[in-house]
Amino acid sequence: MVDPLPIHPFRDSARGTVALPGSKSVTNRALAMAALAEGTTRLLHPLLSRDSRLMLDALRALGFAVRLAPDETWIEIDGKGGTLPRDHADLHVGNAGTVARFLTALLIHHPDGRYHLDGDPAMRERPMRGLLEALGDLGARFTFTGEDWCFPFAMHTAGWRGETIRVDASASSQMVSGLLLSAARAPKPVEILCPGTRPAFVELTAQMIRRAGVPVEGSAAEGHLRIEPGLYRFPPGGYDVEPDVTAASYFIALPIAAGGSVEVEGIGGELMQGDARFIEVAAAFGIRREDTSSGLRFSRGEGADPPAEVDFETFSDTFLTLAAIAPLLPAPVKIRGIGHTRQQETDRIHAMATELRRLGQGVEEGTDWLRITPDRDALRALAYNGGVTVQTYEDHRVAMSFGILGCADIRGDGEPWLRIADPACCGKTFPRFFEVLDGLRKGAEV
């Protein structure tokens, strides 16, 4: 793939159908659960991206048998019912928060394990302290070879010792999810005390655990969860992974940049992922939805009265989508409830503010908010004066969000005016994103 990648605007209106990849959030949770289950679990339509492959590599390093369909439409894991086959391994988590938190919590089950864990340079700056302190209370010991409470570290496990866990997960709800996934194979019922945790993704975890037959009471919103240990049980025909609703946000927003309509398969009906709330946000900004036989179709409507402010607290992965297309909106918009995104793949508030300013937009930035004042004239002047290369900070969501903005034919002649640096970073969750975008430009089913 060319780097930087020029984004070709849509000369004609968008049209076509998108089949989304599986959800990263669901895939990596299901992989952890399958390892703790007994016997073979088949996951259908999983996401095969860098993050999920890192989880698969880690499970293989721990001695689990992993099989992948030749066409990558399913994964099989041979679970050991809570036993880890190997007592030592070198494990690399990349820059994947789900792998870092879920895998580390899973390791606690070995009665005498010695594991070394590391990640990408960016991962070494991401928060782990709350989870590691909680695991320390359960009997694990850690030796840090860099900054305390950060990757890289050695972990010595002594089995699950404890029935009550208090965890500070204010920096990442994945810490609670990791503990909850692992607690299903604890020797006794477990209470998790987690005040101040953002509940959306923990509720996704709890739903998946309940559907696999293990009782979970309470909620992260209440700051208290209780899990009754049991074996995860998946449907005999296989567990179908939900499509990635966060990825759907880019195609839901595409008609704002390119007009026309896009059908997104597999996202009708009830979805576990909280990011489905972006559909409501899009509606407020004039995107109409229509049920189809296989999903939902999105198109740009008329007469919308867009809100001046949107709270993304419970579905923050999609705030970048709205921020990136804000230059095309008719009025300023404030995006709030996103302070925790400063500690994700990159400082996402800073990244979006920096690139939007480079695009000539008015940007105000607070601890947990952005206010963007669109300036189409500045965007047009930039487009005619050589355009701009958007920096992506090794963050897939920055790349994909600005990829949608680049689809707007700002010059009116179909010539690229926006380029995406490091487009390969999309391999984290959506390796074929720019291919899919090209297919929609041609009116294809992709």
ROBA-553112 format. One line per 8 residues: number of its first residue (from 1); their letters; for each residue x, y, z of C-alpha. Coordinates in nm, 3 decimals, m for minus. Layout:
% ROBA-553112
NUM) A) X Y Z ~ ...
END
This chain:
% ROBA-553112
1) MVDPLPIH) 0.000 0.000 0.000 ~ 0.130 0.345 m0.094 ~ 0.243 0.557 0.201 ~ 0.116 0.823 0.221 ~ m0.204 0.704 0.054 ~ m0.395 0.958 m0.158 ~ m0.770 0.938 m0.098 ~ m0.963 0.973 m0.423
9) PFRDSARG) m1.282 1.174 m0.374 ~ m1.617 1.037 m0.489 ~ m1.710 1.203 m0.819 ~ m2.044 1.022 m0.812 ~ m2.252 0.963 m0.502 ~ m2.162 0.672 m0.278 ~ m2.346 0.351 m0.350 ~ m2.287 m0.010 m0.260
17) TVALPGSK) m2.295 m0.265 0.019 ~ m2.038 m0.327 0.293 ~ m1.982 m0.658 0.473 ~ m1.800 m0.560 0.791 ~ m1.522 m0.758 0.955 ~ m1.597 m0.917 1.291 ~ m1.574 m0.704 1.601 ~ m1.229 m0.683 1.762
25) SVTNRALA) m1.394 m0.640 2.101 ~ m1.607 m0.951 2.062 ~ m1.336 m1.160 1.892 ~ m1.071 m1.111 2.161 ~ m1.319 m1.164 2.443 ~ m1.440 m1.484 2.276 ~ m1.081 m1.606 2.229 ~ m1.007 m1.562 2.600
33) MAALAEGT) m1.332 m1.740 2.688 ~ m1.260 m2.027 2.447 ~ m0.920 m2.083 2.610 ~ m1.093 m2.113 2.949 ~ m1.368 m2.340 2.815 ~ m1.344 m2.719 2.801 ~ m1.284 m2.879 2.462 ~ m1.304 m2.728 2.115
41) TRLLHPLL) m1.476 m2.396 2.047 ~ m1.528 m2.269 1.694 ~ m1.563 m1.893 1.641 ~ m1.743 m1.800 1.319 ~ m1.668 m1.481 1.121 ~ m1.401 m1.357 1.364 ~ m1.187 m1.054 1.303 ~ m0.845 m1.153 1.169
49) SRDSRLML) m0.635 m0.841 1.223 ~ m0.316 m0.756 1.406 ~ m0.486 m0.743 1.747 ~ m0.662 m1.078 1.716 ~ m0.354 m1.243 1.564 ~ m0.153 m1.121 1.863 ~ m0.403 m1.293 2.091 ~ m0.382 m1.612 1.884
57) DALRALGF) m0.002 m1.602 1.891 ~ m0.008 m1.562 2.270 ~ m0.246 m1.857 2.312 ~ m0.021 m2.071 2.095 ~ 0.281 m1.964 2.302 ~ 0.092 m2.078 2.612 ~ 0.040 m2.421 2.455 ~ m0.319 m2.399 2.333
65) AVRLAPDE) m0.402 m2.570 2.003 ~ m0.531 m2.312 1.754 ~ m0.667 m2.385 1.406 ~ m0.761 m2.131 1.143 ~ m0.981 m2.199 0.839 ~ m0.794 m2.161 0.506 ~ m1.036 m1.880 0.412 ~ m1.013 m1.736 0.766
73) TWIEIDGK) m1.390 m1.764 0.823 ~ m1.346 m1.951 1.152 ~ m1.102 m2.015 1.434 ~ m1.094 m2.321 1.658 ~ m0.943 m2.319 2.007 ~ m0.895 m2.629 2.223 ~ m0.974 m2.503 2.573 ~ m0.836 m2.655 2.891
81) GGTLPRDH) m1.108 m2.559 3.138 ~ m0.898 m2.299 3.316 ~ m0.562 m2.478 3.301 ~ m0.270 m2.316 3.120 ~ m0.066 m2.580 2.932 ~ 0.272 m2.407 2.975 ~ 0.420 m2.258 3.289 ~ 0.645 m2.012 3.104
89) ADLHVGNA) 0.630 m1.807 2.784 ~ 0.747 m1.484 2.625 ~ 0.434 m1.295 2.525 ~ 0.404 m0.985 2.305 ~ 0.085 m0.778 2.316 ~ 0.173 m0.521 2.046 ~ m0.036 m0.208 2.104 ~ m0.353 m0.406 2.172
97) GTVARFLT) m0.525 m0.305 2.492 ~ m0.760 m0.605 2.485 ~ m0.468 m0.848 2.456 ~ m0.269 m0.667 2.725 ~ m0.551 m0.673 2.981 ~ m0.734 m0.998 2.895 ~ m0.419 m1.208 2.853 ~ m0.253 m1.082 3.170
105) ALLIHHPD) m0.566 m1.160 3.373 ~ m0.590 m1.508 3.218 ~ m0.233 m1.595 3.326 ~ m0.329 m1.577 3.694 ~ m0.471 m1.931 3.676 ~ m0.135 m2.107 3.657 ~ m0.028 m2.219 4.008 ~ 0.341 m2.157 3.936
113) GRYHLDGD) 0.377 m1.966 3.611 ~ 0.663 m1.745 3.499 ~ 0.580 m1.524 3.204 ~ 0.751 m1.230 3.040 ~ 0.526 m0.973 2.872 ~ 0.611 m0.679 2.650 ~ 0.447 m0.463 2.387 ~ 0.511 m0.195 2.128
121) PAMRERPM) 0.671 0.130 2.250 ~ 0.326 0.293 2.255 ~ 0.191 0.009 2.471 ~ 0.462 0.073 2.730 ~ 0.295 0.407 2.803 ~ m0.062 0.276 2.835 ~ m0.216 0.223 3.180 ~ m0.188 m0.118 3.346
129) RGLLEALG) m0.144 m0.033 3.713 ~ m0.504 m0.091 3.827 ~ m0.511 m0.442 3.679 ~ m0.163 m0.539 3.801 ~ m0.237 m0.422 4.155 ~ m0.559 m0.625 4.155 ~ m0.375 m0.935 4.030 ~ m0.109 m0.874 4.294
137) DLGARFTF) m0.383 m0.893 4.557 ~ m0.474 m1.233 4.409 ~ m0.121 m1.365 4.456 ~ 0.070 m1.262 4.141 ~ 0.412 m1.096 4.166 ~ 0.565 m0.859 3.911 ~ 0.916 m0.746 3.823 ~ 0.933 m0.439 3.602
145) TGEDWCFP) 1.223 m0.383 3.364 ~ 1.112 m0.033 3.261 ~ 0.869 0.204 3.430 ~ 0.686 0.061 3.729 ~ 0.337 m0.073 3.651 ~ 0.404 m0.067 3.276 ~ 0.525 m0.309 3.010 ~ 0.770 m0.482 2.995
153) FAMHTAGW) 0.745 m0.697 3.306 ~ 0.789 m1.050 3.435 ~ 0.489 m1.211 3.604 ~ 0.507 m1.494 3.857 ~ 0.165 m1.650 3.922 ~ 0.043 m1.860 4.212 ~ m0.311 m1.944 4.107 ~ m0.628 m1.748 4.185
161) RGETIRVD) m0.617 m1.663 4.557 ~ m0.907 m1.447 4.667 ~ m1.280 m1.391 4.645 ~ m1.302 m1.011 4.645 ~ m1.114 m0.785 4.403 ~ m1.097 m0.408 4.419 ~ m0.973 m0.252 4.097 ~ m0.914 0.105 3.988
169) ASASSQMV) m1.020 0.084 3.625 ~ m1.081 0.455 3.572 ~ m0.808 0.456 3.305 ~ m0.947 0.157 3.112 ~ m1.258 m0.055 3.158 ~ m1.068 m0.340 2.989 ~ m0.910 m0.408 3.328 ~ m1.251 m0.501 3.470
177) SGLLLSAA) m1.339 m0.701 3.159 ~ m1.015 m0.898 3.186 ~ m1.080 m0.984 3.550 ~ m1.442 m1.076 3.475 ~ m1.347 m1.307 3.186 ~ m1.086 m1.480 3.400 ~ m1.301 m1.501 3.714 ~ m1.532 m1.756 3.550
185) RAPKPVEI) m1.269 m2.020 3.633 ~ m1.191 m1.900 3.986 ~ m1.227 m2.165 4.260 ~ m1.506 m1.971 4.439 ~ m1.756 m1.693 4.356 ~ m1.583 m1.361 4.294 ~ m1.689 m1.006 4.374 ~ m1.532 m0.728 4.170
193) LCPGTRPA) m1.550 m0.377 4.320 ~ m1.485 m0.125 4.043 ~ m1.617 0.225 4.123 ~ m1.565 0.485 3.853 ~ m1.552 0.237 3.564 ~ m1.708 0.329 3.230 ~ m1.975 0.061 3.193 ~ m2.036 0.014 2.819
201) FVELTAQM) m1.766 m0.240 2.731 ~ m1.790 m0.415 3.068 ~ m2.158 m0.471 2.995 ~ m2.058 m0.622 2.659 ~ m1.827 m0.860 2.851 ~ m2.100 m0.948 3.101 ~ m2.350 m1.016 2.821 ~ m2.108 m1.251 2.647
209) IRRAGVPV) m2.034 m1.434 2.973 ~ m2.403 m1.474 3.056 ~ m2.480 m1.602 2.706 ~ m2.205 m1.862 2.758 ~ m2.390 m1.992 3.066 ~ m2.195 m1.829 3.351 ~ m2.403 m1.610 3.587 ~ m2.297 m1.247 3.637
217) EGSAAEGH) m2.482 m1.015 3.875 ~ m2.452 m0.641 3.925 ~ m2.305 m0.392 3.680 ~ m2.004 m0.172 3.627 ~ m2.235 0.130 3.644 ~ m2.305 0.031 4.006 ~ m1.936 m0.037 4.066 ~ m2.003 m0.394 4.175
225) LRIEPGLY) m2.008 m0.727 3.990 ~ m2.042 m1.081 4.116 ~ m1.966 m1.389 3.908 ~ m2.049 m1.748 3.991 ~ m1.769 m1.963 3.840 ~ m1.856 m2.216 3.574 ~ m1.751 m2.351 3.237 ~ m1.810 m2.137 2.932
233) RFPPGGYD) m2.042 m2.320 2.692 ~ m2.070 m2.216 2.329 ~ m2.327 m2.328 2.068 ~ m2.224 m2.664 1.917 ~ m2.237 m2.521 1.565 ~ m2.003 m2.238 1.656 ~ m2.014 m1.891 1.810 ~ m2.100 m1.619 1.557
241) VEPDVTAA) m1.894 m1.303 1.616 ~ m2.088 m0.978 1.573 ~ m1.976 m0.741 1.297 ~ m1.763 m0.447 1.408 ~ m2.010 m0.168 1.482 ~ m1.729 0.082 1.540 ~ m1.610 0.018 1.185 ~ m1.967 0.067 1.066
249) SYFIALPI) m1.950 0.429 1.186 ~ m1.721 0.524 0.896 ~ m1.968 0.402 0.635 ~ m2.265 0.546 0.822 ~ m2.092 0.885 0.801 ~ m1.977 0.846 0.439 ~ m2.294 1.001 0.285 ~ m2.211 1.327 0.466
257) AAGGSVEV) m1.885 1.339 0.269 ~ m1.997 1.182 m0.058 ~ m2.377 1.180 m0.071 ~ m2.560 0.873 m0.194 ~ m2.627 0.572 0.026 ~ m2.443 0.277 0.177 ~ m2.591 m0.051 0.295 ~ m2.412 m0.206 0.592
265) EGIGGELM) m2.480 m0.576 0.638 ~ m2.534 m0.749 0.969 ~ m2.606 m0.451 1.197 ~ m2.985 m0.461 1.219 ~ m3.161 m0.593 1.528 ~ m3.012 m0.611 1.876 ~ m2.638 m0.564 1.906 ~ m2.425 m0.609 2.216
273) QGDARFIE) m2.177 m0.337 2.120 ~ m2.244 0.004 2.270 ~ m2.097 0.179 1.965 ~ m2.428 0.113 1.790 ~ m2.532 0.442 1.952 ~ m2.344 0.618 1.673 ~ m2.645 0.541 1.455 ~ m2.848 0.781 1.673
281) VAAAFGIR) m2.576 1.047 1.649 ~ m2.569 1.014 1.270 ~ m2.946 1.058 1.257 ~ m2.914 1.386 1.448 ~ m2.676 1.507 1.176 ~ m2.911 1.419 0.893 ~ m2.831 1.054 0.814 ~ m3.145 0.852 0.739
289) REDTSSGL) m3.157 0.481 0.809 ~ m3.364 0.219 0.634 ~ m3.401 m0.147 0.727 ~ m3.301 m0.393 0.457 ~ m3.319 m0.771 0.438 ~ m2.953 m0.801 0.544 ~ m2.881 m0.491 0.752 ~ m2.931 m0.115 0.738
297) RFSRGEGA) m2.899 0.139 0.455 ~ m2.776 0.490 0.535 ~ m2.826 0.801 0.322 ~ m2.813 1.176 0.366 ~ m3.143 1.344 0.441 ~ m3.254 1.704 0.441 ~ m3.368 1.945 0.709 ~ m3.165 1.815 1.001
305) DPPAEVDF) m3.114 2.039 1.303 ~ m2.780 1.906 1.429 ~ m2.697 1.930 1.800 ~ m2.431 2.171 1.919 ~ m2.292 1.912 2.160 ~ m2.263 1.532 2.172 ~ m2.160 1.320 2.472 ~ m1.950 1.020 2.361
313) ETFSDTFL) m1.871 0.890 2.712 ~ m2.012 0.541 2.653 ~ m1.914 0.495 2.286 ~ m1.597 0.698 2.255 ~ m1.427 0.493 1.981 ~ m1.666 0.660 1.737 ~ m1.600 1.020 1.839 ~ m1.316 1.034 1.587
321) TLAAIAPL) m1.562 0.966 1.305 ~ m1.768 1.272 1.387 ~ m1.462 1.486 1.458 ~ m1.303 1.402 1.121 ~ m1.612 1.498 0.919 ~ m1.683 1.808 1.130 ~ m1.524 2.034 0.860 ~ m1.821 1.938 0.639
329) LPAPVKIR) m2.088 2.023 0.898 ~ m2.295 2.343 0.883 ~ m2.221 2.457 1.239 ~ m1.973 2.408 1.523 ~ m1.997 2.092 1.732 ~ m1.863 2.012 2.078 ~ m1.763 1.652 2.146 ~ m1.735 1.568 2.516
337) GIGHTRQQ) m1.695 1.274 2.753 ~ m1.375 1.159 2.583 ~ m1.102 1.230 2.840 ~ m1.008 0.862 2.875 ~ m0.920 0.846 2.503 ~ m0.601 1.035 2.580 ~ m0.464 0.702 2.706 ~ m0.558 0.477 2.415
345) ETDRIHAM) m0.353 0.391 2.105 ~ m0.245 0.755 2.115 ~ m0.375 1.069 2.283 ~ m0.676 1.076 2.054 ~ m0.801 1.420 2.157 ~ m0.461 1.573 2.085 ~ m0.425 1.380 1.758 ~ m0.762 1.490 1.622
353) ATELRRLG) m0.715 1.850 1.737 ~ m0.370 1.871 1.579 ~ m0.478 1.734 1.241 ~ m0.799 1.939 1.226 ~ m0.597 2.255 1.290 ~ m0.363 2.155 1.007 ~ m0.678 2.133 0.793 ~ m0.754 2.497 0.874
361) QGVEEGTD) m1.038 2.427 1.115 ~ m1.115 2.613 1.435 ~ m1.043 2.383 1.729 ~ m1.077 2.434 2.103 ~ m0.950 2.154 2.325 ~ m1.020 2.068 2.688 ~ m0.929 1.783 2.918 ~ m1.220 1.570 2.798
369) WLRITPDR) m1.366 1.761 2.504 ~ m1.312 1.912 2.159 ~ m1.504 2.195 1.997 ~ m1.469 2.213 1.620 ~ m1.574 2.513 1.413 ~ m1.594 2.414 1.046 ~ m1.424 2.634 0.785 ~ m1.494 2.499 0.438
377) DALRALAY) m1.319 2.793 0.272 ~ m0.996 2.705 0.453 ~ m1.039 2.343 0.353 ~ m1.092 2.439 m0.011 ~ m0.789 2.668 m0.012 ~ m0.578 2.390 0.134 ~ m0.708 2.144 m0.126 ~ m0.611 2.376 m0.413
385) NGGVTVQT) m0.272 2.448 m0.260 ~ m0.128 2.096 m0.270 ~ m0.352 1.938 m0.008 ~ m0.235 1.782 0.314 ~ m0.096 1.457 0.449 ~ m0.281 1.362 0.767 ~ m0.058 1.208 1.033 ~ m0.215 0.903 1.197
393) YEDHRVAM) m0.006 0.847 1.513 ~ m0.005 0.467 1.461 ~ m0.380 0.482 1.533 ~ m0.615 0.294 1.302 ~ m0.917 0.505 1.398 ~ m0.742 0.831 1.311 ~ m0.656 0.686 0.969 ~ m1.002 0.552 0.890
401) SFGILGCA) m1.188 0.860 1.015 ~ m0.987 1.103 0.802 ~ m1.015 0.857 0.513 ~ m1.387 0.937 0.509 ~ m1.321 1.313 0.505 ~ m1.095 1.265 0.203 ~ m1.389 1.120 0.008 ~ m1.544 1.470 m0.015
409) DIRGDGEP) m1.476 1.624 m0.355 ~ m1.358 1.954 m0.212 ~ m1.189 2.068 m0.534 ~ m1.482 1.964 m0.751 ~ m1.260 1.783 m1.000 ~ m1.213 1.442 m0.837 ~ m0.845 1.502 m0.766 ~ m0.705 1.375 m0.435
417) WLRIADPA) m0.639 1.651 m0.184 ~ m0.594 1.447 0.135 ~ m0.335 1.177 0.195 ~ m0.319 0.929 0.483 ~ 0.021 0.861 0.641 ~ 0.085 0.501 0.748 ~ m0.240 0.355 0.608 ~ m0.119 0.007 0.710
425) CCGKTFPR) m0.198 0.094 1.073 ~ m0.558 m0.003 0.986 ~ m0.436 m0.363 1.005 ~ m0.506 m0.340 1.379 ~ m0.880 m0.391 1.321 ~ m0.971 m0.348 0.951 ~ m0.687 m0.450 0.717 ~ m0.895 m0.403 0.400
433) FFEVLDGL) m1.053 m0.070 0.494 ~ m0.916 0.133 0.204 ~ m0.994 m0.147 m0.042 ~ m1.353 m0.144 0.080 ~ m1.366 0.234 0.042 ~ m1.239 0.202 m0.316 ~ m1.509 m0.057 m0.385 ~ m1.781 0.182 m0.270
441) RKGAEV) m1.633 0.449 m0.493 ~ m1.701 0.209 m0.780 ~ m2.048 0.113 m0.654 ~ m1.948 m0.243 m0.563 ~ m2.050 m0.495 m0.299 ~ m1.743 m0.517 m0.076
END
